[in-house]
Amino acid sequence: MSTQNLERWNELSKKEFEDMAEQYGTPFYLYDADAINHRINFIRESMDNLVEVFYAVKSNPNLGILRTINGVANGLDISSGGELEQAELAGFDMAGISFAGPAKTRNELLASIEKGVGCISIESMRELNECIDISKQVATKANIVIRINPKLLNRAFGMKMGGRPIQFGIDEENINIILEVILANTQFINFKGIHIYAGSQCFEVSGIVEGVKNTLRIAREIETNTGLICTTINLGGGFGVSHTDNQNELDVKALAKDLLPSIKEFHQNSEVPCKIVFELGRFLTANAGLYISRVISSKESRGKQFFMVDGGLHHHLAAAGTFGSAFRSNFILKNISHPNAKLIECNVAGPSCNPTDLLGMKVNLEQPEQGDLIAVLKSGSYGFTASPLLFLGRQTPTELVIHNNEIFVGRHSKKMLDFN
C-alpha cells in the first residue's frame, strides 16, 4: 500500500513538478485522491464488506478531496459546524455523516438535527438534553449514538483516548444514567447505537481486535439490559501509519483475518441489520500527499549544514515536529530536482524566526542546490489546516489534487490580506 503511493509520485517527471511550481508558486501541496479511494476500497474489501469506512474530515478537509471520495467513502466523520458545511458543499448525504466532539454548541446541534445528520455522538448529559430540547422545538427527531469512554485502557494505541479520565464521551460506568434519559424520550430522539474511539496510531493487530471486541460486548450488553437496538456501531479508527518509514503501518489483511470472526458472529446474532463503521483519517490520507518547497539558500553553522526553504511550520506544523508527540521525528524528505545526487546529512530549515522551524534535522538527503524542489512525503494528513497559516504573513500554499490523471486546484492560495 505505501509503495504504491510513492510509485504514483514517481510517474511525474521533474519537469511536471517544476511546471506546477512555476504555475502555482512554492510551497504547494499535492494530494493523490485516487490513492485515498484505493485505500478505502482496500480496507472495505479486506473486511468482506462487513464494515463501512467513514472518512475523518479533520485529517484533510480539502474540498477537492471530499468531492472525489464522495461515492467511495460510506460517509464522513466530522467535528464541527464548519466541517458539516464543507461536507454539504461536497455533496455528501447528511444521513452518512457522524458528528463527534466534546463541545458541540447548541447551534451546531440545531444544524445537525435540521439537516438530518445520521449520527450525533452524545458526549455528555448536556448534549443529550440539548438534543431533546431542540427536537421538541423543531419537531424533528435527533439521530444519536452514545460515545462511550470505555473502562478498558488499550495500551496498544500511541495516543490513548479512552480508558482514563478524558473529555471524550460518557464514562462506561455512567452510561445507565444516559440510557434512562434516552428511554424516557424516545419520541424526541432516535437511538442508533454507540461510538467508541479508543485512540490513534495503533500498529498492533491485537490492539485493534481487543478494542473492537470490547465495543461489541458493550453494545450487546446495552441491548440486553435496555431493549434498545444498536443499528450503528462506530468502532473509531486509529490504524497506525508511520511518517518516518514507508513500510511501517497496520497490516489490514492480518487485521481482517483476526477480526472478521467476531464481526461475523455479532452480525449473525443481531435481531436487525447493524451498520459497523471504522472512521479513518491519517491511515487513508498520510501517504497520499506531498508538501513541496524550494531551496532559497544554504549555509554552514559550526560544522552543521543547513538548507533554507520557503516552506515550514506555518504550512506544515507536523513536519516540524510541533503538532504533537506523534510527529516528533523526521518525515521522509526527497530532492525532486536531483533525486540521484549524493546523499548528505543536513538540516532543512523553514523561513521563520522560530528555531523549531525545521522540516528535517540530521536527515540524509540528496545534495540540494539553490532552487531545488524538496518534497516532504506522507504529508496528506494534518498538514495545511493543522498549521498556523497566518504566522509570518506569508501566502498560504496552493493545494493541488490528482484524480484520474488530472491535476486540479483543490484550494487556491490566499494572501494574509485576504483574511482581514
C-alpha positions in Angstrom: 0.0 0.0 0.0 2.7 2.5 0.9 5.0 1.9 -2.1 2.0 2.2 -4.4 1.7 5.9 -3.4 5.4 6.5 -3.9 5.2 5.0 -7.4 2.4 7.5 -8.2 4.7 10.4 -7.5 7.5 8.7 -9.5 5.2 8.8 -12.5 5.5 12.6 -12.5 8.6 13.9 -14.1 10.9 16.6 -12.8 9.6 18.9 -15.4 6.0 18.3 -14.3 6.9 19.3 -10.8 8.7 22.4 -12.0 5.8 23.3 -14.1 3.5 23.1 -11.1 5.9 25.2 -9.0 6.1 27.8 -11.8 2.3 28.0 -12.3 1.2 27.9 -8.6 4.3 29.0 -6.8 6.0 27.3 -3.9 5.4 25.9 -1.4 2.4 23.8 -2.5 0.6 20.6 -1.5 -0.1 17.8 -3.9 -2.7 15.1 -3.0 -3.5 11.8 -4.7 -7.2 11.4 -4.4 -7.1 8.1 -6.3 -4.7 6.7 -3.7 -7.2 7.6 -0.9 -10.1 5.9 -2.8 -7.9 2.9 -3.4 -7.2 2.5 0.3 -10.9 3.0 1.3 -11.8 0.2 -1.1 -8.9 -2.0 0.0 -10.0 -1.8 3.7 -13.6 -2.5 3.0 -12.9 -5.4 0.7 -10.4 -6.9 3.1 -13.2 -6.9 5.7 -15.5 -8.8 3.3 -17.7 -5.6 3.0 -19.0 -6.3 6.6 -17.8 -2.8 7.7 -18.2 0.6 6.3 -15.4 3.1 6.0 -16.0 6.8 7.0 -13.5 9.5 6.1 -12.4 11.6 9.1 -12.6 15.1 7.6 -10.2 16.6 10.2 -7.3 14.7 8.7 -7.7 16.7 5.4 -10.8 18.7 4.7 -9.8 19.8 1.2 -12.9 20.3 -0.9 -11.3 18.7 -3.9 -10.5 15.5 -1.9 -14.0 15.4 -0.4 -15.7 15.7 -3.8 -13.5 12.9 -5.3 -14.1 10.5 -2.5 -17.9 11.1 -2.4 -19.4 7.9 -3.6 -16.4 5.8 -2.5 -16.3 6.5 1.3 -19.5 5.4 3.0 -19.7 8.6 4.9 -17.8 11.3 6.8 -16.7 11.8 10.4 -16.9 15.5 11.3 -16.1 17.5 14.4 -17.5 21.0 13.8 -20.2 23.0 12.1 -17.6 24.2 9.6 -16.9 20.6 8.6 -20.6 20.0 8.4 -20.9 22.9 5.9 -17.9 21.6 3.9 -19.5 18.1 3.8 -22.7 19.6 2.5 -20.8 21.7 -0.1 -19.0 18.5 -1.3 -22.4 16.9 -1.9 -22.5 14.2 0.8 -25.7 12.7 2.0 -26.3 14.0 5.5 -27.6 10.6 6.6 -24.0 9.4 6.1 -22.5 12.0 8.5 -21.2 11.2 12.0 -20.7 14.2 14.3 -18.3 13.8 17.2 -16.6 16.3 19.6 -16.8 17.1 23.3 -18.0 20.7 23.0 -20.8 20.8 20.3 -22.6 24.1 20.5 -26.4 24.4 20.5 -26.2 26.0 17.0 -24.1 23.0 15.8 -26.6 20.5 17.3 -29.5 22.5 15.8 -28.0 22.5 12.3 -27.2 18.8 12.6 -30.8 17.9 13.6 -32.4 20.1 11.0 -30.2 18.8 8.2 -30.7 15.2 9.2 -27.2 14.2 10.3 -27.1 10.4 10.6 -25.4 10.2 13.9 -24.7 12.8 16.6 -22.3 11.3 19.1 -23.6 12.3 22.5 -20.6 13.0 24.8 -22.3 14.5 27.8 -25.7 14.8 29.5 -25.7 18.4 28.4 -25.6 17.4 24.8 -28.3 14.8 25.2 -30.6 17.3 26.9 -29.9 19.9 24.2 -30.8 17.4 21.5 -34.1 16.6 23.3 -34.9 20.3 23.7 -34.0 21.1 20.1 -36.0 18.2 18.8 -39.1 19.4 20.7 -38.5 22.9 19.2 -38.1 21.9 15.6 -40.4 18.8 15.7 -37.6 16.6 14.2 -36.0 13.7 16.0 -32.3 13.8 16.6 -30.3 10.7 15.4 -27.9 9.9 18.3 -25.3 7.4 19.3 -23.7 7.4 22.7 -19.9 8.0 22.7 -18.5 5.9 25.5 -15.2 6.2 27.3 -14.5 2.5 28.0 -13.1 1.2 31.2 -10.5 -0.7 29.2 -7.3 1.1 28.7 -6.0 -0.1 25.4 -2.2 0.2 25.7 -1.6 -0.6 22.0 -2.6 2.9 20.9 0.1 5.5 20.7 -2.4 8.2 21.7 -5.0 6.9 24.2 -8.4 8.4 24.0 -10.3 6.1 26.3 -9.8 4.0 29.5 -8.8 7.1 31.5 -10.2 10.4 32.7 -10.7 12.4 29.5 -13.0 14.9 27.9 -14.4 12.5 25.3 -17.6 10.5 25.8 -19.6 9.1 28.7 -17.6 7.0 31.2 -18.7 3.4 30.7 -19.7 3.1 34.4 -22.2 6.0 34.0 -23.9 5.1 30.7 -27.0 3.7 32.5 -27.9 7.3 33.5 -27.8 8.4 29.9 -29.8 5.3 28.8 -32.6 6.0 31.3 -33.0 9.5 29.8 -33.0 8.1 26.2 -35.6 5.5 27.1 -37.8 8.3 28.6 -37.5 10.4 25.5 -37.8 8.1 22.5 -40.5 10.4 21.0 -37.8 13.0 20.5 -34.6 11.0 19.7 -33.7 8.1 17.5 -31.2 5.9 19.4 -28.9 4.5 16.8 -26.1 2.8 18.8 -22.7 3.5 20.3 -19.4 5.1 19.4 -16.0 4.2 21.0 -12.7 5.8 19.8 -10.0 4.1 21.9 -7.1 6.1 20.5 -4.8 6.7 17.5 -1.7 5.3 15.9 -2.1 1.6 16.7 0.3 -0.7 14.8 -0.7 -3.9 16.6 -3.5 -6.0 15.2 -4.2 -7.5 18.6 -4.8 -4.0 20.0 -7.5 -3.2 17.4 -9.1 -6.6 17.8 -9.2 -6.2 21.6 -10.8 -2.8 21.3 -13.4 -4.0 18.8 -14.4 -7.0 20.9 -14.8 -4.7 23.9 -17.0 -2.3 21.9 -19.2 -5.2 20.6 -19.6 -6.5 24.1 -20.8 -3.1 25.4 -23.3 -2.8 22.5 -24.7 -6.2 23.2 -25.0 -5.5 27.0 -26.9 -2.3 26.2 -29.3 -4.2 24.0 -29.8 -7.0 26.6 -30.3 -4.6 29.5 -32.5 -2.0 27.9 -34.2 -3.4 24.9 -32.7 -0.6 22.8 -31.2 -1.9 19.5 -27.9 -0.8 18.1 -28.3 -0.3 14.4 -25.0 1.6 14.2 -21.7 0.8 15.9 -18.8 3.2 15.3 -15.6 1.4 16.1 -13.4 4.5 15.8 -10.2 4.3 13.9 -6.6 4.7 15.0 -5.0 2.5 12.4 -1.3 3.2 12.7 0.8 4.6 9.8 4.3 5.9 10.2 5.5 9.2 8.7 9.2 8.1 9.0 9.0 4.7 7.4 7.4 3.8 4.2 6.6 0.2 5.2 5.5 0.6 8.9 1.8 0.6 9.1 -1.0 -1.5 10.5 -1.4 -4.8 8.5 -5.0 -4.6 7.2 -5.0 -8.1 5.8 -3.8 -9.6 9.2 -6.4 -7.4 11.0 -9.2 -8.8 8.8 -8.1 -12.4 9.4 -8.2 -11.9 13.2 -11.2 -9.6 13.4 -13.7 -10.9 10.9 -14.9 -13.9 13.1 -16.0 -11.5 15.8 -17.8 -9.2 13.4 -19.5 -12.1 11.6 -20.6 -13.5 14.9 -22.1 -10.2 16.0 -24.0 -9.8 12.7 -25.3 -13.3 12.9 -26.6 -12.8 16.5 -28.2 -9.4 15.7 -32.0 -9.1 15.5 -31.8 -6.4 12.9 -29.1 -5.4 10.4 -26.3 -3.4 12.1 -24.0 -0.9 10.4 -20.5 -1.3 11.7 -18.2 1.6 10.9 -14.5 2.4 11.0 -13.8 6.1 10.9 -10.3 6.7 9.4 -8.3 9.8 8.7 -4.5 9.6 8.8 -4.4 6.0 7.6 -6.3 7.0 4.4 -4.5 10.3 3.7 -1.0 10.3 5.1 0.7 8.5 2.2 -1.4 10.4 -0.4 0.2 13.8 0.0 3.4 15.8 -0.7 4.4 19.2 0.6 6.9 20.8 -1.8 9.1 23.8 -1.1 12.1 25.4 -2.9 15.6 25.8 -1.6 16.3 29.5 -1.1 19.8 29.4 0.3 22.3 27.3 2.3 24.9 27.8 5.0 27.2 26.0 7.4 27.0 26.7 11.1 29.6 25.3 13.4 30.1 22.2 11.3 26.3 21.7 10.5 24.9 22.1 7.0 21.6 24.0 6.7 19.4 24.5 3.7 16.7 27.1 4.0 13.5 26.6 2.1 10.4 28.7 1.6 8.1 26.3 3.4 8.0 25.4 7.0 5.9 25.1 10.2 3.5 27.8 9.1 2.2 25.4 6.5 3.2 22.0 7.8 3.4 22.1 11.6 3.5 18.3 11.9 6.6 18.0 9.7 8.4 20.5 12.0 7.6 18.2 14.9 5.5 20.6 16.9 2.0 19.3 16.3 2.2 16.6 19.0 4.2 13.7 20.3 3.3 11.5 17.3 5.2 13.8 15.0 8.5 14.5 16.8 10.7 12.8 14.3 11.6 13.5 10.7 9.2 13.0 7.9 10.7 11.5 4.8 12.3 14.1 2.5 13.2 13.8 -1.2 15.1 16.1 -3.5 12.8 16.1 -6.6 15.2 18.2 -8.7 18.2 16.0 -8.1 16.9 12.6 -7.0 20.1 10.8 -7.8 22.5 13.2 -6.2 24.9 12.0 -3.4 23.3 11.7 0.0 24.5 14.1 2.6 23.5 14.7 6.3 21.9 18.1 6.7 19.2 20.2 8.3 16.3 21.7 6.3 15.0 24.9 7.8 11.9 26.9 7.1 11.8 30.7 6.7 10.6 31.8 10.2 12.4 33.3 13.1 11.5 30.3 15.2 14.4 27.8 15.9 11.9 24.9 15.8 11.1 25.7 12.1 13.0 22.6 10.9 11.4 20.3 8.3 14.4 17.9 8.8 17.1 17.5 11.4 20.2 15.5 10.6 18.4 13.9 7.6 20.0 12.1 4.8 19.0 14.0 1.7 20.2 14.1 -1.9 22.6 17.0 -2.1 20.4 20.1 -2.6 21.3 23.1 -4.6 19.8 26.6 -4.6 16.4 26.4 -6.4 15.9 22.7 -5.9 12.4 21.4 -5.0 12.3 19.5 -1.8 9.3 17.2 -1.1 8.1 16.2 2.3 6.5 12.8 1.8 3.5 11.4 3.8 2.0 14.9 4.0 -1.6 14.1 3.2 -2.9 14.4 6.8 -2.8 17.1 9.4 -0.8 19.5 7.2 -2.4 22.6 5.8 -5.4 23.1 8.2 -3.4 21.9 11.3 -0.8 24.7 10.9 -0.6 28.3 11.9 -1.2 29.6 8.4 -1.2 33.3 9.3 2.1 33.1 11.2 4.7 35.1 9.2 2.1 36.7 7.0 3.2 34.5 4.0 0.7 33.3 1.4 -0.9 30.0 2.1 0.2 27.2 -0.2 -2.0 26.1 -3.2 -3.4 22.6 -2.6 -3.4 20.5 -5.8 -5.3 17.3 -6.3 -4.6 14.4 -8.7 -7.7 12.5 -9.8 -7.9 10.2 -12.9 -4.5 11.6 -14.0 -5.8 15.1 -14.0 -4.2 17.7 -11.7 -6.6 20.5 -10.5 -6.7 23.1 -7.7 -8.4 21.8 -4.5 -7.8 25.1 -2.7 -6.3 28.3 -4.0 -3.5 30.3 -2.3 -4.6 33.2 -0.2 -2.6 36.3 1.0 -2.7 37.5 4.6 -4.8 40.5 3.5 -7.5 38.1 2.3 -8.1 37.2 5.9 -8.7 40.8 7.1 
